[in-house]
Amino acid sequence: MPTESRSAFLLVRSDGDLERASEDLAAYLSILRRRLPASDVETVQGIWIDEEGVANLPCALVLPDAAGARRTVRILETTGINGIWMLCWLETAASAVSRVDLVAALLDCFGHEDATTLAARFIPVFAGNAPDSSVSAELQVLEARYPELVLPPIYQDAGGSLVLPSAQPHDEGTPS
């Protein structure tokens, strides 16, 4: 019986740590894939860049829902190099958390009440085979809700590696 993958996001100390986090994440996911069916290893939904966040990992996020209510979702598991990067799995299916809701929860969690005063710190991550139309639509929603907070997207290949900006496979849908 196939199970749906869990929602996952990456906390990274700084944009200078992205390359290392990408390499380490690919190595970790390679080991994980050998132990689990491929369907159980998920695409990271996004990267939150926050030195404070990596050092003070939350145990849960409070996500908004469609009805305007809020729901608490535990962080079930984390792995990484504490203080540099951490991969966090949420206690919910990947399809149950939008990137917009993830950003809202991370802003709330780390005490950033006014997103307009923050430097860009969220990088949406999409599967390498994601349709450009889907990527573009989601980026438009993110940019409308969080202008200046969202960086250009990156992609995660089938092996789990993050394709950083210098080697992007997609050009469409990337905000300028």
Phi, psi and omega per residue, in radians:
M1 nan 2.013 -3.118
P2 -1.216 2.519 3.084
T3 -1.977 2.643 3.117
E4 -1.391 2.485 -3.122
S5 -1.189 2.671 3.116
R6 -1.428 2.705 3.061
S7 -1.229 2.420 3.137
A8 -2.435 2.553 3.024
F9 -2.468 2.819 -3.090
L10 -2.003 2.270 2.990
L11 -1.756 2.260 -3.131
V12 -2.266 2.435 -3.078
R13 -1.074 -0.808 -3.118
S14 -2.699 2.869 3.124
D15 -1.129 -0.391 3.058
G16 -1.182 -0.286 3.132
D17 -1.676 0.001 -3.077
L18 -1.073 -0.742 -3.107
E19 -1.114 -0.807 3.113
R20 -1.090 -0.785 3.135
A21 -1.045 -0.708 3.130
S22 -1.096 -0.796 3.135
E23 -1.120 -0.806 -3.134
D24 -1.139 -0.716 3.124
L25 -1.081 -0.772 3.128
A26 -1.062 -0.736 3.127
A27 -1.134 -0.770 3.134
Y28 -1.100 -0.823 -3.123
L29 -1.153 -0.524 3.077
S30 -1.096 -0.767 3.098
I31 -1.145 -0.766 -3.132
L32 -1.080 -0.707 -3.128
R33 -1.136 -0.522 3.100
R34 -1.202 -0.433 -3.095
R35 -1.701 -0.427 -3.062
L36 -2.135 2.691 3.018
P37 -1.041 2.574 -3.100
A38 -0.959 -0.564 -3.106
S39 -1.176 -0.318 -3.117
D40 -1.509 -0.177 -3.138
V41 -1.752 2.108 -2.966
E42 -1.741 2.838 2.992
T43 -1.382 2.366 3.045
V44 -1.152 2.337 -3.109
Q45 -1.408 -0.466 -3.132
G46 -3.075 2.950 3.118
I47 -2.120 2.198 3.091
W48 -1.835 2.091 -3.114
I49 -1.691 1.992 -3.039
D50 -2.890 1.885 -3.124
E51 -1.024 -0.726 3.132
E52 -1.161 -0.694 -3.111
G53 -1.113 -0.674 -3.141
V54 -1.214 -0.605 -3.122
A55 -1.356 -0.463 -3.085
N56 -2.211 1.293 -3.069
L57 -1.102 2.338 3.067
P58 -1.337 2.818 3.062
C59 -1.754 -0.192 3.133
A60 -2.784 2.812 3.019
L61 -2.136 2.570 3.068
V62 -1.827 1.944 -3.071
L63 -1.745 2.438 3.009
P64 -1.295 2.707 3.038
D65 -2.134 3.049 -3.041
A66 -1.049 -0.513 -3.100
A67 -1.464 0.012 -3.131
G68 1.554 -0.044 3.091
A69 -1.442 -3.090 3.125
R70 -2.277 2.572 3.099
R71 -2.338 2.424 3.127
T72 -1.576 2.262 3.130
V73 -2.139 2.102 -3.131
R74 -1.232 2.614 2.950
I75 -1.573 1.920 -3.032
L76 -1.307 -0.631 -3.007
E77 -2.685 2.523 3.013
T78 -2.334 2.645 3.048
T79 -2.609 2.639 3.118
G80 2.637 -2.763 3.100
I81 -1.965 1.828 -3.036
N82 -0.938 2.309 -3.125
G83 1.614 -0.254 3.141
I84 -2.052 -0.975 3.099
W85 -2.703 2.585 3.097
M86 -2.474 2.293 3.023
L87 -1.628 2.199 -3.067
C88 -2.063 2.247 3.074
W89 -1.815 2.281 3.120
L90 -1.604 2.747 3.126
E91 -1.447 0.946 3.113
T92 -2.844 2.756 3.139
A93 -1.195 2.616 3.141
A94 -0.997 -0.640 -3.113
S95 -1.256 -0.204 -3.091
A96 -1.580 -0.062 -3.115
V97 -2.242 2.027 3.061
S98 -1.442 2.788 3.095
R99 -1.125 -0.611 3.100
V100 -1.090 -0.781 3.114
D101 -1.167 -0.626 3.106
L102 -1.096 -0.785 3.107
V103 -1.067 -0.782 3.121
A104 -1.012 -0.774 -3.125
A105 -1.168 -0.698 3.133
L106 -1.193 -0.701 3.066
L107 -1.032 -0.811 3.141
D108 -1.131 -0.768 -3.085
C109 -1.075 -0.726 -3.071
F110 -1.678 0.240 3.005
G111 1.280 0.450 3.107
H112 -1.699 1.634 -3.068
E113 -1.365 -0.569 -3.106
D114 -1.989 1.690 -3.096
A115 -1.108 -0.396 -3.095
T116 -1.234 -0.289 -3.137
T117 -1.653 -0.042 -3.087
L118 -1.624 2.631 2.973
A119 -1.263 2.712 3.112
A120 -0.954 2.303 -3.087
R121 -2.559 0.031 3.110
F122 -2.011 2.221 3.085
I123 -1.983 1.938 3.070
P124 -1.186 2.445 3.111
V125 -2.079 2.331 3.136
F126 -2.205 2.643 3.040
A127 -1.053 2.512 -3.125
G128 -1.002 -0.457 -3.128
N129 -1.724 0.225 3.130
A130 -1.143 2.372 3.117
P131 -1.071 2.377 -3.139
D132 -0.974 -0.613 -3.132
S133 -1.136 -0.677 3.111
S134 -1.185 -0.753 3.122
V135 -1.065 -0.841 -3.119
S136 -1.055 -0.764 -3.135
A137 -1.096 -0.774 -3.123
E138 -1.198 -0.654 3.101
L139 -1.118 -0.657 3.109
Q140 -1.088 -0.724 3.123
V141 -1.144 -0.779 3.122
L142 -1.065 -0.830 -3.123
E143 -1.114 -0.650 3.132
A144 -1.160 -0.698 -3.087
R145 -1.440 -0.630 -3.060
Y146 -2.282 1.133 3.126
P147 -1.081 2.498 3.109
E148 1.279 -0.120 -3.131
L149 -1.702 -0.428 -3.025
V150 -1.717 2.226 3.073
L151 -1.562 2.907 3.092
P152 -0.994 2.568 -3.093
P153 -1.233 2.775 2.947
I154 -2.198 2.955 -3.050
Y155 -2.131 2.664 3.108
Q156 -2.000 2.131 -3.104
D157 -1.382 3.055 -3.068
A158 -1.064 -0.439 3.121
G159 -1.461 -0.091 3.133
G160 1.730 -0.135 -3.141
S161 -1.262 2.466 3.031
L162 -1.486 2.228 3.134
V163 -1.564 1.788 -3.064
L164 -1.294 2.826 -2.979
P165 -0.831 -0.601 -3.106
S166 -1.200 -0.239 -3.099
A167 -2.283 0.585 -3.083
Q168 -1.114 2.323 3.070
P169 -1.440 -0.397 -3.093
H170 -1.983 2.471 3.010
D171 -2.030 -0.428 -3.115
E172 -1.276 2.544 3.071
G173 1.465 -0.064 3.139
T174 -1.465 2.116 -3.139
P175 -1.192 2.622 3.123
S176 -1.705 nan nan
